[in-house]
């Protein structure tokens, strides 16, 4: 096997692999060499999808706090991770850096030990208004968390940028606005930039996924989770609604209804998400996995946009 053509990737807080799939669409030769995921249902899902060939075969580490990053020193090209959003989500208590689920310090340590060329991170929009509460950081209390992460990356000799990307702008029937952060190592040479540019496939990666069978005439469909839990009458209502809303557009002033996981706010046609679920037996676990996950095409667009911004300012 010619490993020189591989672009090696460590996936942290993998979930159902939304960021992994998004990066695979845009980077030729991307190979995930390790995953880190703590949720039992998500791990079972990853194992099944690896066995089915949807994801790369690689070990799954259950605790990123103890992940052996030093073993990968300068052996991986990119580390990605959608680290837990609960400390910053407006749906929670927003304890920020004082929340035990705040994993940024451990990811920072991983970047420091592995020294990848690129880092791609993702979190909810609430991180923009979150501020440091503790006094055990290099930045003072009250510093915006996103600014703190930027400064931490710069202290590690990385050049970061960030942007807000929504699921609806890549075709989903829900907003799901997420903040993506991309950072490039200052050690990356001009040859390194050229190599990455040669592996990026912008035109191919922005083409839509093949539409799942039965929804070719729609821009989106209800996920199979819905089909297993609603009545035939409700399914016919959904079909009629699809027909009348084929040109669904995202209105940021309106909330998507009904709640995520049902027809209107479910998984869109061609986004490649519904096939990433193991089964449809435990609705709570499925919705938790979907709710925490990243729409692959959103990750693709985020990477392309932020890479072009950083690469052009080198």
C-alpha positions in Angstrom: 0.0 0.0 0.0 1.4 3.4 -1.0 1.0 5.4 2.3 2.5 8.5 0.8 -0.8 9.1 -1.0 -2.8 9.0 2.3 -3.9 12.0 4.2 -4.0 10.7 7.8 -6.7 11.8 10.1 -7.6 11.5 13.9 -11.3 11.8 14.6 -12.2 13.1 18.1 -15.7 13.1 19.5 -16.6 11.2 16.4 -20.4 10.7 16.9 -21.8 9.1 13.7 -18.8 10.4 11.7 -20.3 13.5 10.1 -17.1 15.5 10.0 -15.2 12.4 8.8 -17.6 12.0 5.9 -17.4 15.7 5.1 -13.6 15.6 5.0 -13.6 12.5 2.8 -15.7 14.4 0.3 -13.1 17.1 0.0 -9.7 15.5 0.6 -8.4 12.8 -1.7 -6.8 9.9 0.1 -8.1 10.9 3.5 -7.8 7.9 5.9 -8.9 8.0 9.5 -6.3 6.1 11.7 -8.0 6.5 15.0 -11.4 7.5 16.5 -12.3 8.7 20.0 -15.9 8.4 21.2 -17.3 7.8 24.7 -21.0 7.2 24.0 -21.9 3.5 23.9 -24.6 3.8 21.2 -22.3 5.9 19.0 -19.5 3.4 19.4 -21.8 0.5 18.4 -22.9 2.5 15.4 -19.3 3.2 14.4 -18.3 -0.4 14.7 -21.2 -1.5 12.4 -20.4 1.3 9.9 -16.7 0.3 9.8 -17.7 -3.3 9.2 -20.0 -2.2 6.4 -17.2 -0.2 4.8 -18.8 3.2 5.3 -15.9 4.4 7.5 -12.2 3.5 7.7 -11.2 0.6 9.8 -9.4 2.0 12.8 -9.3 1.6 16.6 -11.9 3.5 18.7 -10.5 5.1 21.9 -13.2 5.6 24.5 -11.6 8.5 26.4 -9.8 11.3 24.6 -8.4 12.5 27.9 -6.1 9.5 27.8 -5.7 9.2 24.1 -2.0 8.3 23.2 -1.4 11.5 21.1 2.4 11.3 21.5 2.4 8.0 19.5 1.1 10.0 16.5 3.7 12.8 16.7 3.9 14.4 13.2 2.4 11.2 11.7 -1.1 12.6 11.1 -2.1 15.5 8.8 -5.3 16.6 10.4 -7.1 16.2 13.8 -10.8 17.0 13.8 -13.4 17.1 16.6 -16.9 18.3 17.4 -16.1 18.7 21.1 -19.1 18.7 23.5 -21.5 21.6 23.1 -23.3 21.3 26.4 -21.0 23.8 28.2 -21.9 26.5 25.7 -25.4 25.6 24.4 -28.2 28.0 25.2 -30.3 24.9 26.0 -28.3 24.2 29.1 -26.8 26.0 32.1 -23.9 27.3 30.1 -21.2 26.5 32.7 -18.6 27.0 30.1 -15.0 26.1 31.1 -16.2 25.1 34.5 -18.3 22.3 33.1 -16.6 18.9 33.4 -17.6 18.2 29.8 -15.4 21.0 28.6 -12.8 19.0 26.7 -10.9 21.8 24.9 -7.9 21.6 27.3 -7.5 17.9 26.4 -7.8 18.6 22.7 -5.2 21.3 23.1 -2.9 18.8 24.7 -3.5 16.4 21.8 -2.6 19.0 19.3 0.5 19.9 21.2 1.7 16.3 21.3 0.6 15.1 17.8 1.5 18.3 15.9 -0.8 17.8 12.9 -0.6 20.2 10.0 -4.4 21.0 10.3 -7.0 21.2 13.0 -10.7 21.3 12.3 -13.0 21.9 15.3 -16.8 22.3 15.6 -19.2 23.6 18.2 -22.6 25.3 18.7 -23.2 28.9 18.0 -23.5 29.5 21.8 -19.7 29.4 22.0 -19.6 32.9 20.5 -21.2 34.4 23.6 -19.6 32.1 26.2 -16.9 33.6 28.4 -14.2 32.1 30.7 -15.4 31.7 34.2 -12.3 30.2 35.8 -9.0 31.8 36.7 -6.7 28.9 35.9 -6.1 29.9 32.2 -3.5 32.1 30.6 -6.4 34.4 29.6 -8.2 36.3 32.2 -11.7 35.5 33.5 -14.4 37.0 31.2 -12.4 36.4 28.0 -14.7 35.1 25.2 -14.2 31.3 24.9 -13.7 31.5 21.1 -11.0 34.2 21.5 -9.4 32.0 24.2 -9.3 29.0 21.9 -7.8 31.2 19.1 -5.1 32.5 21.5 -4.4 28.9 22.7 -3.9 27.8 19.1 -1.7 30.7 18.4 0.4 29.8 21.5 0.8 26.3 19.9 2.1 28.0 16.7 -1.1 27.6 14.7 -2.9 30.2 12.6 -6.7 29.9 13.2 -9.9 31.2 11.6 -13.6 30.4 12.1 -17.0 30.8 10.5 -20.6 30.0 11.1 -22.1 27.4 8.7 -25.7 26.0 8.8 -27.2 22.8 7.6 -29.9 24.6 5.7 -27.4 26.2 3.4 -26.3 22.8 2.1 -29.8 21.5 1.6 -31.1 20.4 5.0 -34.6 21.4 6.2 -33.3 22.7 9.5 -30.8 25.5 10.5 -28.4 23.7 12.8 -25.9 26.6 12.8 -22.4 25.5 13.9 -19.2 27.3 14.5 -16.2 25.7 12.6 -12.6 26.5 13.5 -9.8 25.7 11.1 -6.2 26.1 12.2 -3.0 25.6 10.1 0.4 24.9 11.7 3.0 27.6 11.1 5.4 24.8 10.4 3.6 23.9 7.2 5.8 24.7 4.3 4.9 26.0 0.9 5.3 22.4 -0.4 2.9 21.3 2.3 0.3 23.9 1.1 0.8 22.7 -2.4 0.3 19.1 -1.4 -2.9 19.8 0.4 -4.2 21.9 -2.5 -3.4 19.0 -4.9 -5.6 16.7 -2.7 -8.6 19.0 -2.4 -11.4 18.3 -4.8 -13.7 21.4 -4.5 -16.0 20.8 -7.5 -16.5 17.1 -6.8 -17.1 17.6 -3.1 -19.9 20.1 -3.6 -21.9 17.8 -5.9 -25.0 16.4 -4.1 -25.2 13.0 -2.7 -27.3 10.5 -4.7 -30.9 10.8 -3.5 -32.1 7.8 -1.5 -34.6 5.6 -3.4 -38.1 6.9 -3.3 -37.3 10.5 -2.7 -35.7 11.5 -6.0 -38.6 13.9 -6.7 -38.1 15.7 -3.4 -35.4 18.0 -2.1 -35.6 16.2 1.2 -37.3 13.4 3.0 -38.3 12.1 6.4 -35.6 9.8 7.9 -36.3 6.2 8.3 -36.6 6.8 12.0 -39.9 8.5 11.2 -41.2 5.8 8.9 -40.8 3.2 11.7 -42.7 5.2 14.3 -45.6 7.0 12.5 -48.9 5.8 11.1 -49.6 5.3 7.5 -52.0 8.2 7.7 -49.2 10.4 8.9 -46.9 9.1 6.2 -49.4 10.1 3.5 -49.6 13.6 5.2 -45.9 13.9 5.0 -45.9 12.9 1.3 -48.4 15.6 0.5 -46.4 18.1 2.5 -43.2 17.1 0.5 -45.1 17.7 -2.8 -46.1 21.2 -1.7 -42.7 22.1 -0.3 -40.3 20.8 -2.8 -38.6 24.2 -2.9 -38.1 24.5 0.9 -35.9 27.3 1.9 -34.4 28.1 5.2 -35.9 31.2 6.9 -33.6 32.1 9.8 -36.5 34.1 11.4 -38.7 31.0 11.7 -38.3 27.9 13.9 -38.4 24.6 12.1 -41.5 22.5 13.0 -42.1 19.9 14.1 -39.2 19.0 16.4 -36.0 17.4 15.0 -36.4 13.8 14.0 -39.9 14.2 12.6 -40.7 14.8 9.0 -40.2 18.5 8.5 -37.0 18.7 10.6 -35.5 15.4 9.9 -32.6 14.2 7.7 -32.5 15.7 4.3 -32.4 13.8 1.0 -28.8 13.4 -0.2 -27.1 14.5 3.0 -25.8 11.0 3.7 -26.9 11.0 7.4 -29.7 8.6 7.6 -27.6 5.7 6.4 -25.1 6.4 9.2 -27.4 5.1 11.9 -27.0 1.5 13.2 -30.7 0.7 13.6 -34.0 2.3 14.3 -34.9 0.5 17.5 -34.0 3.1 20.1 -35.5 6.4 19.1 -34.0 8.4 22.0 -30.4 7.2 21.1 -31.0 7.9 17.4 -32.2 11.4 18.0 -29.4 12.1 20.5 -26.9 10.9 17.9 -28.5 12.9 15.1 -28.8 16.0 17.3 -25.1 16.0 18.3 -23.9 15.1 14.8 -22.7 17.2 11.9 -24.3 17.2 8.5 -21.3 16.0 6.3 -21.9 18.6 3.6 -21.8 21.4 6.2 -18.3 20.1 7.3 -17.3 20.0 3.6 -18.3 23.5 3.0 -16.7 24.8 6.2 -13.4 23.2 5.4 -13.3 24.4 1.9 -14.3 28.0 2.8 -11.9 28.3 5.8 -9.0 26.6 4.0 -9.3 28.9 1.1 -9.3 31.9 3.5 -6.1 30.7 5.3 -4.3 29.4 2.2 -4.8 32.7 0.4 -3.4 34.7 3.2 -0.2 32.6 3.7 
